[in-house]
Amino acid sequence: MKYTFIIMIFFTLSQASFDSINSFESDFIQTVTDEKNKTLTYKGHLIAQKPQNAMWSYTIPVIKDVYISSHNVTIVEPAIEQVIIRKIESNFDFFNMIRNAKKIKENVYVALYKESEFTITKNGKLLESIAYSDEFDNKVKILFENQQQNKIIDEELFIPRFSSDYDIIRD
């Protein structure tokens, strides 16, 4: 569940930082640091489009694709030939939350949701990074690189693709 919630937040943040963004594409580096200061680093590529479509393609340390729509999160893990499909049950409205984010200094904003605080950094008009602590007190930071906004994206990219012989788990 933690993984699904984090993915939904990342997707929505990347979309909602600026009202004029209709699509967002970027490479990303995601770091997760635990209370013992041990850090895991993930790398990949994100493609997202309003209203609620996203595909996070993780390439390091493992290959994994995460597809997000308004109703489901689908996680495709080729290494173990498995697909996890979860319904999105949250009424989480990050678009509204981000609109209410408060500027704390030049290019740095803070948004609150429930008990979490999100620090959003931008570079000019581009989303540069998102940082927060998850429900396990891990420090999470996503750094975006090679960002592109408002380019036309083929909606076929948001359809989960996997082999018919993969195990499917519905959660």
mmCIF file of the C-alpha atoms, coordinates in Angstrom:
data_MODEL
# 
_entry.id   MODEL 
# 
loop_
_atom_site.group_PDB 
_atom_site.id 
_atom_site.type_symbol 
_atom_site.label_atom_id 
_atom_site.label_alt_id 
_atom_site.label_comp_id 
_atom_site.label_asym_id 
_atom_site.label_entity_id 
_atom_site.label_seq_id 
_atom_site.pdbx_PDB_ins_code 
_atom_site.Cartn_x 
_atom_site.Cartn_y 
_atom_site.Cartn_z 
_atom_site.occupancy 
_atom_site.B_iso_or_equiv 
_atom_site.pdbx_formal_charge 
_atom_site.auth_seq_id 
_atom_site.auth_comp_id 
_atom_site.auth_asym_id 
_atom_site.auth_atom_id 
_atom_site.pdbx_PDB_model_num 
ATOM 1   C CA . MET A 1 1   ? 0.000   0.000   0.000   1.00 0.00 ? 1   MET A CA 1 
ATOM 2   C CA . LYS A 1 2   ? 2.873   2.365   0.815   1.00 0.00 ? 2   LYS A CA 1 
ATOM 3   C CA . TYR A 1 3   ? 4.261   1.913   -2.691  1.00 0.00 ? 3   TYR A CA 1 
ATOM 4   C CA . THR A 1 4   ? 0.912   2.697   -4.338  1.00 0.00 ? 4   THR A CA 1 
ATOM 5   C CA . PHE A 1 5   ? 0.354   5.844   -2.273  1.00 0.00 ? 5   PHE A CA 1 
ATOM 6   C CA . ILE A 1 6   ? 3.862   7.139   -2.984  1.00 0.00 ? 6   ILE A CA 1 
ATOM 7   C CA . ILE A 1 7   ? 3.465   6.565   -6.707  1.00 0.00 ? 7   ILE A CA 1 
ATOM 8   C CA . MET A 1 8   ? 0.129   8.378   -6.767  1.00 0.00 ? 8   MET A CA 1 
ATOM 9   C CA . ILE A 1 9   ? 1.682   11.325  -4.949  1.00 0.00 ? 9   ILE A CA 1 
ATOM 10  C CA . PHE A 1 10  ? 4.652   11.523  -7.332  1.00 0.00 ? 10  PHE A CA 1 
ATOM 11  C CA . PHE A 1 11  ? 2.423   11.397  -10.348 1.00 0.00 ? 11  PHE A CA 1 
ATOM 12  C CA . THR A 1 12  ? 0.052   14.032  -9.095  1.00 0.00 ? 12  THR A CA 1 
ATOM 13  C CA . LEU A 1 13  ? 2.821   16.321  -7.918  1.00 0.00 ? 13  LEU A CA 1 
ATOM 14  C CA . SER A 1 14  ? 4.529   16.185  -11.255 1.00 0.00 ? 14  SER A CA 1 
ATOM 15  C CA . GLN A 1 15  ? 1.289   17.167  -12.930 1.00 0.00 ? 15  GLN A CA 1 
ATOM 16  C CA . ALA A 1 16  ? -0.055  19.713  -10.468 1.00 0.00 ? 16  ALA A CA 1 
ATOM 17  C CA . SER A 1 17  ? 2.885   21.999  -9.808  1.00 0.00 ? 17  SER A CA 1 
ATOM 18  C CA . PHE A 1 18  ? 1.697   24.469  -12.384 1.00 0.00 ? 18  PHE A CA 1 
ATOM 19  C CA . ASP A 1 19  ? -1.851  24.946  -13.596 1.00 0.00 ? 19  ASP A CA 1 
ATOM 20  C CA . SER A 1 20  ? -0.703  25.262  -17.209 1.00 0.00 ? 20  SER A CA 1 
ATOM 21  C CA . ILE A 1 21  ? 0.953   21.835  -17.373 1.00 0.00 ? 21  ILE A CA 1 
ATOM 22  C CA . ASN A 1 22  ? -1.048  19.335  -19.415 1.00 0.00 ? 22  ASN A CA 1 
ATOM 23  C CA . SER A 1 23  ? 1.727   16.782  -19.842 1.00 0.00 ? 23  SER A CA 1 
ATOM 24  C CA . PHE A 1 24  ? 5.085   16.157  -18.208 1.00 0.00 ? 24  PHE A CA 1 
ATOM 25  C CA . GLU A 1 25  ? 7.967   13.924  -19.255 1.00 0.00 ? 25  GLU A CA 1 
ATOM 26  C CA . SER A 1 26  ? 11.245  13.544  -17.428 1.00 0.00 ? 26  SER A CA 1 
ATOM 27  C CA . ASP A 1 27  ? 14.050  11.284  -16.360 1.00 0.00 ? 27  ASP A CA 1 
ATOM 28  C CA . PHE A 1 28  ? 14.121  10.898  -12.594 1.00 0.00 ? 28  PHE A CA 1 
ATOM 29  C CA . ILE A 1 29  ? 16.360  9.863   -9.734  1.00 0.00 ? 29  ILE A CA 1 
ATOM 30  C CA . GLN A 1 30  ? 14.468  8.812   -6.613  1.00 0.00 ? 30  GLN A CA 1 
ATOM 31  C CA . THR A 1 31  ? 16.275  8.367   -3.322  1.00 0.00 ? 31  THR A CA 1 
ATOM 32  C CA . VAL A 1 32  ? 14.764  6.800   -0.218  1.00 0.00 ? 32  VAL A CA 1 
ATOM 33  C CA . THR A 1 33  ? 16.770  7.218   2.990   1.00 0.00 ? 33  THR A CA 1 
ATOM 34  C CA . ASP A 1 34  ? 15.779  5.299   6.135   1.00 0.00 ? 34  ASP A CA 1 
ATOM 35  C CA . GLU A 1 35  ? 16.288  6.170   9.810   1.00 0.00 ? 35  GLU A CA 1 
ATOM 36  C CA . LYS A 1 36  ? 19.694  4.402   9.770   1.00 0.00 ? 36  LYS A CA 1 
ATOM 37  C CA . ASN A 1 37  ? 20.788  6.723   6.948   1.00 0.00 ? 37  ASN A CA 1 
ATOM 38  C CA . LYS A 1 38  ? 20.802  3.856   4.428   1.00 0.00 ? 38  LYS A CA 1 
ATOM 39  C CA . THR A 1 39  ? 19.834  5.147   0.976   1.00 0.00 ? 39  THR A CA 1 
ATOM 40  C CA . LEU A 1 40  ? 18.281  3.281   -1.931  1.00 0.00 ? 40  LEU A CA 1 
ATOM 41  C CA . THR A 1 41  ? 18.488  4.944   -5.336  1.00 0.00 ? 41  THR A CA 1 
ATOM 42  C CA . TYR A 1 42  ? 16.066  4.339   -8.180  1.00 0.00 ? 42  TYR A CA 1 
ATOM 43  C CA . LYS A 1 43  ? 16.312  5.730   -11.703 1.00 0.00 ? 43  LYS A CA 1 
ATOM 44  C CA . GLY A 1 44  ? 13.940  5.814   -14.592 1.00 0.00 ? 44  GLY A CA 1 
ATOM 45  C CA . HIS A 1 45  ? 11.674  7.821   -16.836 1.00 0.00 ? 45  HIS A CA 1 
ATOM 46  C CA . LEU A 1 46  ? 8.255   9.354   -16.195 1.00 0.00 ? 46  LEU A CA 1 
ATOM 47  C CA . ILE A 1 47  ? 5.554   10.192  -18.722 1.00 0.00 ? 47  ILE A CA 1 
ATOM 48  C CA . ALA A 1 48  ? 2.371   11.814  -17.400 1.00 0.00 ? 48  ALA A CA 1 
ATOM 49  C CA . GLN A 1 49  ? -0.685  13.502  -18.851 1.00 0.00 ? 49  GLN A CA 1 
ATOM 50  C CA . LYS A 1 50  ? -3.777  15.100  -17.350 1.00 0.00 ? 50  LYS A CA 1 
ATOM 51  C CA . PRO A 1 51  ? -6.217  14.154  -16.059 1.00 0.00 ? 51  PRO A CA 1 
ATOM 52  C CA . GLN A 1 52  ? -4.739  11.047  -14.402 1.00 0.00 ? 52  GLN A CA 1 
ATOM 53  C CA . ASN A 1 53  ? -2.417  9.113   -16.671 1.00 0.00 ? 53  ASN A CA 1 
ATOM 54  C CA . ALA A 1 54  ? 1.162   8.257   -15.840 1.00 0.00 ? 54  ALA A CA 1 
ATOM 55  C CA . MET A 1 55  ? 3.791   5.668   -16.547 1.00 0.00 ? 55  MET A CA 1 
ATOM 56  C CA . TRP A 1 56  ? 6.837   5.409   -14.315 1.00 0.00 ? 56  TRP A CA 1 
ATOM 57  C CA . SER A 1 57  ? 9.481   3.206   -15.973 1.00 0.00 ? 57  SER A CA 1 
ATOM 58  C CA . TYR A 1 58  ? 12.087  2.175   -13.426 1.00 0.00 ? 58  TYR A CA 1 
ATOM 59  C CA . THR A 1 59  ? 15.377  1.017   -14.955 1.00 0.00 ? 59  THR A CA 1 
ATOM 60  C CA . ILE A 1 60  ? 17.694  0.910   -11.916 1.00 0.00 ? 60  ILE A CA 1 
ATOM 61  C CA . PRO A 1 61  ? 18.066  -1.156  -9.738  1.00 0.00 ? 61  PRO A CA 1 
ATOM 62  C CA . VAL A 1 62  ? 15.384  -3.318  -11.396 1.00 0.00 ? 62  VAL A CA 1 
ATOM 63  C CA . ILE A 1 63  ? 13.188  -2.958  -14.447 1.00 0.00 ? 63  ILE A CA 1 
ATOM 64  C CA . LYS A 1 64  ? 9.608   -2.200  -13.452 1.00 0.00 ? 64  LYS A CA 1 
ATOM 65  C CA . ASP A 1 65  ? 6.780   -0.236  -15.066 1.00 0.00 ? 65  ASP A CA 1 
ATOM 66  C CA . VAL A 1 66  ? 4.084   1.442   -13.019 1.00 0.00 ? 66  VAL A CA 1 
ATOM 67  C CA . TYR A 1 67  ? 0.956   2.588   -14.854 1.00 0.00 ? 67  TYR A CA 1 
ATOM 68  C CA . ILE A 1 68  ? -1.479  4.951   -13.161 1.00 0.00 ? 68  ILE A CA 1 
ATOM 69  C CA . SER A 1 69  ? -5.000  5.791   -14.292 1.00 0.00 ? 69  SER A CA 1 
ATOM 70  C CA . SER A 1 70  ? -7.879  7.382   -12.451 1.00 0.00 ? 70  SER A CA 1 
ATOM 71  C CA . HIS A 1 71  ? -9.018  3.987   -11.114 1.00 0.00 ? 71  HIS A CA 1 
ATOM 72  C CA . ASN A 1 72  ? -6.008  1.641   -11.025 1.00 0.00 ? 72  ASN A CA 1 
ATOM 73  C CA . VAL A 1 73  ? -2.308  1.321   -10.407 1.00 0.00 ? 73  VAL A CA 1 
ATOM 74  C CA . THR A 1 74  ? -0.745  -1.501  -12.427 1.00 0.00 ? 74  THR A CA 1 
ATOM 75  C CA . ILE A 1 75  ? 2.783   -2.623  -11.546 1.00 0.00 ? 75  ILE A CA 1 
ATOM 76  C CA . VAL A 1 76  ? 4.534   -4.785  -14.151 1.00 0.00 ? 76  VAL A CA 1 
ATOM 77  C CA . GLU A 1 77  ? 7.625   -6.641  -12.924 1.00 0.00 ? 77  GLU A CA 1 
ATOM 78  C CA . PRO A 1 78  ? 9.231   -8.563  -15.808 1.00 0.00 ? 78  PRO A CA 1 
ATOM 79  C CA . ALA A 1 79  ? 12.014  -10.104 -13.683 1.00 0.00 ? 79  ALA A CA 1 
ATOM 80  C CA . ILE A 1 80  ? 9.480   -12.120 -11.699 1.00 0.00 ? 80  ILE A CA 1 
ATOM 81  C CA . GLU A 1 81  ? 6.853   -12.277 -14.472 1.00 0.00 ? 81  GLU A CA 1 
ATOM 82  C CA . GLN A 1 82  ? 4.249   -10.661 -12.265 1.00 0.00 ? 82  GLN A CA 1 
ATOM 83  C CA . VAL A 1 83  ? 1.615   -7.936  -12.546 1.00 0.00 ? 83  VAL A CA 1 
ATOM 84  C CA . ILE A 1 84  ? -0.079  -6.312  -9.553  1.00 0.00 ? 84  ILE A CA 1 
ATOM 85  C CA . ILE A 1 85  ? -3.309  -4.408  -10.170 1.00 0.00 ? 85  ILE A CA 1 
ATOM 86  C CA . ARG A 1 86  ? -4.641  -2.224  -7.368  1.00 0.00 ? 86  ARG A CA 1 
ATOM 87  C CA . LYS A 1 87  ? -7.734  -0.065  -7.269  1.00 0.00 ? 87  LYS A CA 1 
ATOM 88  C CA . ILE A 1 88  ? -7.166  3.528   -6.250  1.00 0.00 ? 88  ILE A CA 1 
ATOM 89  C CA . GLU A 1 89  ? -9.444  4.123   -3.294  1.00 0.00 ? 89  GLU A CA 1 
ATOM 90  C CA . SER A 1 90  ? -8.165  7.490   -2.125  1.00 0.00 ? 90  SER A CA 1 
ATOM 91  C CA . ASN A 1 91  ? -10.007 10.760  -2.566  1.00 0.00 ? 91  ASN A CA 1 
ATOM 92  C CA . PHE A 1 92  ? -6.624  12.452  -2.536  1.00 0.00 ? 92  PHE A CA 1 
ATOM 93  C CA . ASP A 1 93  ? -6.945  15.785  -4.395  1.00 0.00 ? 93  ASP A CA 1 
ATOM 94  C CA . PHE A 1 94  ? -3.380  16.852  -4.927  1.00 0.00 ? 94  PHE A CA 1 
ATOM 95  C CA . PHE A 1 95  ? -4.322  19.389  -7.606  1.00 0.00 ? 95  PHE A CA 1 
ATOM 96  C CA . ASN A 1 96  ? -6.177  21.383  -4.982  1.00 0.00 ? 96  ASN A CA 1 
ATOM 97  C CA . MET A 1 97  ? -3.428  20.881  -2.412  1.00 0.00 ? 97  MET A CA 1 
ATOM 98  C CA . ILE A 1 98  ? -0.698  22.077  -4.771  1.00 0.00 ? 98  ILE A CA 1 
ATOM 99  C CA . ARG A 1 99  ? -2.682  25.166  -5.691  1.00 0.00 ? 99  ARG A CA 1 
ATOM 100 C CA . ASN A 1 100 ? -2.638  25.995  -1.992  1.00 0.00 ? 100 ASN A CA 1 
ATOM 101 C CA . ALA A 1 101 ? 1.110   25.358  -1.593  1.00 0.00 ? 101 ALA A CA 1 
ATOM 102 C CA . LYS A 1 102 ? 2.839   28.206  0.150   1.00 0.00 ? 102 LYS A CA 1 
ATOM 103 C CA . LYS A 1 103 ? 5.989   29.797  -1.184  1.00 0.00 ? 103 LYS A CA 1 
ATOM 104 C CA . ILE A 1 104 ? 8.668   29.680  1.510   1.00 0.00 ? 104 ILE A CA 1 
ATOM 105 C CA . LYS A 1 105 ? 11.500  31.114  -0.566  1.00 0.00 ? 105 LYS A CA 1 
ATOM 106 C CA . GLU A 1 106 ? 12.415  31.680  -4.192  1.00 0.00 ? 106 GLU A CA 1 
ATOM 107 C CA . ASN A 1 107 ? 11.409  28.552  -6.207  1.00 0.00 ? 107 ASN A CA 1 
ATOM 108 C CA . VAL A 1 108 ? 10.597  26.540  -3.048  1.00 0.00 ? 108 VAL A CA 1 
ATOM 109 C CA . TYR A 1 109 ? 7.061   25.699  -1.965  1.00 0.00 ? 109 TYR A CA 1 
ATOM 110 C CA . VAL A 1 110 ? 5.518   23.631  0.822   1.00 0.00 ? 110 VAL A CA 1 
ATOM 111 C CA . ALA A 1 111 ? 2.270   21.714  0.456   1.00 0.00 ? 111 ALA A CA 1 
ATOM 112 C CA . LEU A 1 112 ? 0.501   19.788  3.211   1.00 0.00 ? 112 LEU A CA 1 
ATOM 113 C CA . TYR A 1 113 ? -1.630  16.665  2.976   1.00 0.00 ? 113 TYR A CA 1 
ATOM 114 C CA . LYS A 1 114 ? -2.894  14.948  6.101   1.00 0.00 ? 114 LYS A CA 1 
ATOM 115 C CA . GLU A 1 115 ? 0.234   14.677  8.257   1.00 0.00 ? 115 GLU A CA 1 
ATOM 116 C CA . SER A 1 116 ? 2.775   14.920  5.431   1.00 0.00 ? 116 SER A CA 1 
ATOM 117 C CA . GLU A 1 117 ? 4.689   17.955  4.241   1.00 0.00 ? 117 GLU A CA 1 
ATOM 118 C CA . PHE A 1 118 ? 5.936   18.094  0.656   1.00 0.00 ? 118 PHE A CA 1 
ATOM 119 C CA . THR A 1 119 ? 8.736   20.417  -0.389  1.00 0.00 ? 119 THR A CA 1 
ATOM 120 C CA . ILE A 1 120 ? 8.473   21.274  -4.061  1.00 0.00 ? 120 ILE A CA 1 
ATOM 121 C CA . THR A 1 121 ? 11.352  22.954  -5.855  1.00 0.00 ? 121 THR A CA 1 
ATOM 122 C CA . LYS A 1 122 ? 11.157  24.435  -9.292  1.00 0.00 ? 122 LYS A CA 1 
ATOM 123 C CA . ASN A 1 123 ? 13.717  25.845  -11.696 1.00 0.00 ? 123 ASN A CA 1 
ATOM 124 C CA . GLY A 1 124 ? 12.051  28.602  -13.656 1.00 0.00 ? 124 GLY A CA 1 
ATOM 125 C CA . LYS A 1 125 ? 8.779   27.052  -14.807 1.00 0.00 ? 125 LYS A CA 1 
ATOM 126 C CA . LEU A 1 126 ? 9.998   23.465  -14.570 1.00 0.00 ? 126 LEU A CA 1 
ATOM 127 C CA . LEU A 1 127 ? 9.430   21.095  -11.678 1.00 0.00 ? 127 LEU A CA 1 
ATOM 128 C CA . GLU A 1 128 ? 12.899  20.240  -10.351 1.00 0.00 ? 128 GLU A CA 1 
ATOM 129 C CA . SER A 1 129 ? 12.337  18.078  -7.278  1.00 0.00 ? 129 SER A CA 1 
ATOM 130 C CA . ILE A 1 130 ? 9.897   16.820  -4.670  1.00 0.00 ? 130 ILE A CA 1 
ATOM 131 C CA . ALA A 1 131 ? 10.892  15.806  -1.141  1.00 0.00 ? 131 ALA A CA 1 
ATOM 132 C CA . TYR A 1 132 ? 8.900   14.423  1.788   1.00 0.00 ? 132 TYR A CA 1 
ATOM 133 C CA . SER A 1 133 ? 8.922   11.838  4.558   1.00 0.00 ? 133 SER A CA 1 
ATOM 134 C CA . ASP A 1 134 ? 6.760   8.773   3.995   1.00 0.00 ? 134 ASP A CA 1 
ATOM 135 C CA . GLU A 1 135 ? 4.620   6.991   6.583   1.00 0.00 ? 135 GLU A CA 1 
ATOM 136 C CA . PHE A 1 136 ? 7.667   4.970   7.704   1.00 0.00 ? 136 PHE A CA 1 
ATOM 137 C CA . ASP A 1 137 ? 9.731   8.138   8.277   1.00 0.00 ? 137 ASP A CA 1 
ATOM 138 C CA . ASN A 1 138 ? 11.880  7.440   5.223   1.00 0.00 ? 138 ASN A CA 1 
ATOM 139 C CA . LYS A 1 139 ? 13.112  10.611  3.541   1.00 0.00 ? 139 LYS A CA 1 
ATOM 140 C CA . VAL A 1 140 ? 12.089  10.497  -0.109  1.00 0.00 ? 140 VAL A CA 1 
ATOM 141 C CA . LYS A 1 141 ? 13.404  12.811  -2.804  1.00 0.00 ? 141 LYS A CA 1 
ATOM 142 C CA . ILE A 1 142 ? 12.696  12.750  -6.513  1.00 0.00 ? 142 ILE A CA 1 
ATOM 143 C CA . LEU A 1 143 ? 14.958  14.799  -8.759  1.00 0.00 ? 143 LEU A CA 1 
ATOM 144 C CA . PHE A 1 144 ? 13.692  15.436  -12.282 1.00 0.00 ? 144 PHE A CA 1 
ATOM 145 C CA . GLU A 1 145 ? 16.092  15.837  -15.232 1.00 0.00 ? 145 GLU A CA 1 
ATOM 146 C CA . ASN A 1 146 ? 15.550  16.553  -18.935 1.00 0.00 ? 146 ASN A CA 1 
ATOM 147 C CA . GLN A 1 147 ? 12.002  17.761  -18.235 1.00 0.00 ? 147 GLN A CA 1 
ATOM 148 C CA . GLN A 1 148 ? 9.565   18.457  -21.049 1.00 0.00 ? 148 GLN A CA 1 
ATOM 149 C CA . GLN A 1 149 ? 6.167   20.025  -20.537 1.00 0.00 ? 149 GLN A CA 1 
ATOM 150 C CA . ASN A 1 150 ? 3.050   20.141  -22.687 1.00 0.00 ? 150 ASN A CA 1 
ATOM 151 C CA . LYS A 1 151 ? 4.283   17.920  -25.486 1.00 0.00 ? 151 LYS A CA 1 
ATOM 152 C CA . ILE A 1 152 ? 1.794   15.670  -27.230 1.00 0.00 ? 152 ILE A CA 1 
ATOM 153 C CA . ILE A 1 153 ? 1.849   12.182  -25.738 1.00 0.00 ? 153 ILE A CA 1 
ATOM 154 C CA . ASP A 1 154 ? 0.376   9.081   -27.362 1.00 0.00 ? 154 ASP A CA 1 
ATOM 155 C CA . GLU A 1 155 ? -2.260  7.776   -24.925 1.00 0.00 ? 155 GLU A CA 1 
ATOM 156 C CA . GLU A 1 156 ? -1.353  4.205   -25.908 1.00 0.00 ? 156 GLU A CA 1 
ATOM 157 C CA . LEU A 1 157 ? 1.726   4.613   -23.679 1.00 0.00 ? 157 LEU A CA 1 
ATOM 158 C CA . PHE A 1 158 ? -0.550  4.516   -20.628 1.00 0.00 ? 158 PHE A CA 1 
ATOM 159 C CA . ILE A 1 159 ? -1.971  1.073   -21.425 1.00 0.00 ? 159 ILE A CA 1 
ATOM 160 C CA . PRO A 1 160 ? -0.185  -1.584  -19.329 1.00 0.00 ? 160 PRO A CA 1 
ATOM 161 C CA . ARG A 1 161 ? 1.737   -4.034  -21.486 1.00 0.00 ? 161 ARG A CA 1 
ATOM 162 C CA . PHE A 1 162 ? 2.857   -7.456  -20.306 1.00 0.00 ? 162 PHE A CA 1 
ATOM 163 C CA . SER A 1 163 ? 3.072   -11.044 -21.438 1.00 0.00 ? 163 SER A CA 1 
ATOM 164 C CA . SER A 1 164 ? -0.118  -13.096 -21.170 1.00 0.00 ? 164 SER A CA 1 
ATOM 165 C CA . ASP A 1 165 ? 1.739   -15.740 -19.149 1.00 0.00 ? 165 ASP A CA 1 
ATOM 166 C CA . TYR A 1 166 ? 2.604   -13.346 -16.278 1.00 0.00 ? 166 TYR A CA 1 
ATOM 167 C CA . ASP A 1 167 ? 0.954   -13.991 -12.926 1.00 0.00 ? 167 ASP A CA 1 
ATOM 168 C CA . ILE A 1 168 ? -1.708  -11.356 -12.196 1.00 0.00 ? 168 ILE A CA 1 
ATOM 169 C CA . ILE A 1 169 ? -2.421  -10.331 -8.628  1.00 0.00 ? 169 ILE A CA 1 
ATOM 170 C CA . ARG A 1 170 ? -5.457  -8.166  -7.974  1.00 0.00 ? 170 ARG A CA 1 
ATOM 171 C CA . ASP A 1 171 ? -5.211  -6.260  -4.742  1.00 0.00 ? 171 ASP A CA 1 
# 
